[in-house]
Amino acid sequence: MDKISSKHLIFIVLGLCIVSLKTYPTILIKTGGTDTWICMIAASILVLFFAYFIFKTCNSKNNFLITDIYYSSTGKYLGNFLIFLLLITYYLTLIESSCIEANSLHTNMLFDTPSWFFVLALTVPALYSVRKGKNAIVIVTIIGISLIMLAGINLAILSNKYKYYKNLFPILVNGISKEVIYTTLKALGLYGFIFAAIPFAKDVANKKHLIRDLLIGMLIIIQMEIVSIIGIISTFGWSRAAVISYPKLIQTQQISYWGFLENGELYVMLQIVGGWYIKYILMFYSMLEILKHFTKLNKYTPYFITLAVIIPSFYISKNIFIFFKALNYFSYICLVNFIIIPLIVFTVYNIKTRKT
């Protein structure tokens, strides 16, 4: 039986949304400064309402086909264009996943190992997982997220004595400035990967508790992201954190207890390697589900997509400065195609179906 439980959706949502905001919060801190954690709280509240509205609409209309909703709301031609933009964002997300893992491990831990090796180490095994189907992806996600959460709890405990919460203040010195708004929008964009959970929600056998379990997953994510950004700013101060590419890796390197308990970065390695692998395969599967209803696929389509991800990833992951500039723009692309356009489309869909 090719169905999943709504409880599985909790792990899927965690796999999609955790790693981006935890791995490179630098792009937020550069604009948000001390107020970044306030912006994260604001973005978290907004994405909670967004997720509730989107999935409530799908559940109440009993329609989880993104292509059908887009066509019903905007017509065939505009719908095709918007779905194409959505698929481009999916593709960029796959590149993000492969490049982040390669670049972070190469620049922080294994400098002698070229970044292209890490790109292959992610994309090739991920292709195998995707080819095995949804059940294999869900199993990998549940196991991986469970281990990542245990590692995160350990890190929060071990790094607590290195945090100085006075670094979180003062807040909103300039009021709700344009920097605060930009930072909130970027954080909201990086939360937007929740949209990719819709194709998985389609296969939930009993949708009675779907919304409840979705919100449970979102609340877990929100507390993790807020605690993470508060921990980074309180450890380094915003000015120092803003110039560290991957602050979580640096934050955990200072852990040392009784002269022998250290190497906290190994926990982060688990989170990076496991977290980005999980996000990659989840996004890949969700992309294939949309493509399946958008155009004809053959058995070689996953191989072509993987090759199309590997080639640019080889070059992008080499230069960390260009890469982080690209990530800044990427957050706005996600905001538009995963949050703003779906919000408009689903609102129109709600109005049209209600009239019908």
N, C-alpha and C positions, 0 to 999 in steps of 0.2 A: 504494500500500500504506500503510495508516494505522497503521504501527507505528513505534516509536522504539527506539533502542539503549539499553542500560544505561548507556553513557557519557553519554547525554543526561541521565540521572537525576542525575548529579553537578551539572550546571548548574541543574537544577530545584530540587534541595535547597538549593543556594547562594542561588538567587533567593528562596526561601521564608523562609530563616532568618537571613540576614545583617543586614538593615537595621534591624529593631526594636531589637536590643540595641546596635547601633552609633549609632543616631540619638538615642535618649533614655535613656542609662544613668543619668540623674539620679535616676530613681525607685528605682534600686538603691543608688546611692551615699548617698542620704539615710538609708537604714536600715542599710546595711552599713558605711559609713565606710571606714576604711583596709582593712578586711577584705573589701571588695567583690571584689577580684580573687581572693581565696581562695574566696569563695562562687561566683564564676564558674567556677573550676576544678572545684569539687564538682558544680555543676549540669551542667557539660559531661560529666563522667564518667557521671552518672546518665542523661542524655539519650542517650548513646552506647549504653548497655545497653537503654534503652527502644526506640530505633530498631531495634536488632538484633532484639529480641524480636518487635516488631510485624511487621516485614517478613519475618523468618524464618518466623513463623506463616503469613502470607499466601502465601509462596513454597512452603512445605512442603505446605500444604493446597491449593495452586493456586486460591486464592480471594482476589481483590482487590476484591470488592464489599463496601463498608463496610456497606450496608444489609443484605445477606444475613448477614454476620457478626453484626451487632447482633440481627437477628431470631432467628438460630439460638441465640444465647447467652441472650437475655432474654425471648424470646417477642414476639408481635406488639404488644401494647399498651404494655408497658414499652419495647420497642424503638422504637416510634414516638415515645414521649416523649423518649428519649435522643437519637434522631436529630434531633428538633426542636430540642433544646438545642444540638446540634452545629451545625445550620444557623444558629441565632441567633448562635453564636460566629463562624461564617464571615461573617455579615452585619456584625457588629461589627468584624471584621478589615478588611472593605472600607472601612468608615467610618474606621477607624484610618489606613489607607493614604492616603485622600484628605485627611484632616484634617492629618496630620503634614506632608505635603509642602506643603500650603497655608500652615499656620501657621509652619513653619520658614522658608520663603522670605519670607513677609510680615514676620515679626518681626526677621529678621537681615539681609536684603539689599534687598528691594524693598518698603519700608514704604509707599510711595505707591500700590502696586498692591493692591487689595482681595483678601482671602483667597478670596472666591467665584470670582474669576477663575482662581486656581490649581486650585480644586476642579474647575471645568469643563475646564481644560487637562489634567487627569489622566483624569477619568471618561469624557469624550466620545471621545478617541482610543482609550482602553482598550476601550470598547464595540466600536469598529471591529475591534480586534485579536481580541477574543473571538469576534466574529461570523465571523471568517475561519477559526476552528477551531484544533485542537491543533497542527498543523504550523507555522502562523504564530506561535503563542505560543512554541513551542520555539525557533524561529529567532530571534525577538526576544530570548528569554532568553539564548541562547548568545552572541549579539553583545553584549548589554548587560552580562552578567556578566564577559565577557572584558575589556571596557573598564573596568569598575568595579574589577576586580582589579589592572589596570595602574595605575589612579589610586591605589589603596590602597598599592601597593608604593612608588610615588613619594612619597606623603605620609609613609609610615613613614621613608623615608630623609631627606626634607627636614626633618621635625620632630624628628629624633633629638637634635639639639644643644640643644633646649629642654626636654628631659626630665631630671628630677632624681630618681633612683630611691630616694633616701633617704625620699621622701614615701610610699613603700609600707610603711614601718615606723613603729611596731611593729605586729605582727599578733596577733590573738586575745588581746588584753590581758585581756578578760573571759571568755575561753574560748569555748566554743560556746554563745553566748547566743541568746536568742529573736530578736534582730535579725539574727544570722548565719543562722538558720534561715529567717526570713521572706525575707531577700534571696536565699538559695539557691532557695527555692520560686518567687519572682518570676522569677528568671533562668530557671529550668526551664520556667515557664509560657511565657515568650517564646521559648524554644527549641521549644515544642510545635507550631509551624507545620509541622514535619517531617511531621506526620500527614497534611497535605493533599497529600503526594506520592503517597499510595497509589493514587488514580485514574490517575495518570500511569504508575505501575509496572505497572498492569494491561495497558498497551499496549506493554510492552517485548517485542520479538520473541523474543529469546533470553535467558531468565532464568537461565542458568547462572552468570553473573558479577554478577547483580543485587545480592546482599548485599555482595560485595566493593566494587563501585563506589559503593554507598550509603555504606558506611563510609569510603571515600576522601573523598567529599563532606562527610561529617560531620566528619572530622578536619581538613579545610581550614577549615570553618566555625569549629570549636573554637579552632584556633590564631589565627584572625583576631579572634575575640571576646576572647580572653584578652589578646592583644597590644594590642587597642584599649583595653580597660579599664585595663590597666597604663599605657598611654601617657597616658590622660586624668588618672589619679590622680598619676602622676609629673610631669606638666606643671603642674597647678594645686594639687595637694594635695586631699585629699578634702573639706575644709570649703568650699573655693572651688568645686570641681566640683559640689558638692551644690546650689548655688544658681544654676547656669548651666543654662538650659533645654536648649540644644543645644551641649554642650561641644565637639564635634568641629568645628563651624563657628568657634567662638572660638579653638580651639587652632591652626587652620591660618591664622588671620589674622595671626599673629605671624611667619610665615615670611618671611625676607628674607635674600638672599644677594647680596653684592657690590653692593648698592644698587639692583639692578634686578630680580632674580629674586624675585618675591613672588606675591601673589594665590593663595595655596594654597587659599583657600576655593572657587576654581573647580573644584578636584578634588572637593571635598565636594559642590558643587552637582551635579556629574555623578553622584556616588554617591546623592544624595538623589533627584534627579529620575528618574534611570534605575532606581535600586534600588526605589523605591516603586512605580513604574509596573510593573516586572516582578513584584513581589510581588502587586500588585493583580490583574493579568490571570491569574496562576497560581492565586490563591485563587478568583477568579471562575469559572474553568474547572472547578476541583475542586468548587466548590459546585454548579455546574450538573450535574456528573456524579452527585453524590449525589441532587440533586433529581429527576433523570431516573428514578431507581429508587425514589423516595419518593412522587412524585405525577406527574400528567400535566403536560407542558410544552407551550407553543406558541411560535411564532416571536417573539412579543412579550415573552416572559419576561425576556430580558436587558435590554430597555428598561425594564420595570417595576422590576427590581432596581436598575438604574442611577439611576432617578428616586428610588427609596427611599433610595439612598445620598447623592445630591446634596442633598436637602432638609435632613436633619439636619446634614450636613457644613457647610452655609452658616453655621449658628448655632454649632456646636461649635467650629469652627476660629477663631472670632473672639476667644474668651476663653481665653488661655493658662493661667490659673490653674485654672479649672474643668476645662479639657482635661487637664491633667497629673494632677489628682485622679482623673479618669475613667480615665486610663491606668494608674494604680496599681491600681484595682479590675479593670481589663481584664486585667492580668497574672494575677490569681487566677482569673478566668473561663477564661482559656486553660489554666491549670494543671488545672482541673477537667475541662473538656470535651475538651481535646486530649491530656492526659496521664493523669489519674487514672481517669476513666471508661473510656477505651479500654484501659487496662492491665487493669482488672477484666474488661471485656467479652472481650478477647482471651484472657485467662487461662481464663475459663469456656468459651470456644469451643474452646480447646486441650483442656481436660478432656473436654468432650462429644464432640468428634470422635475423641479417642483411645479413648474407651469404645466408640464406634460401630465 
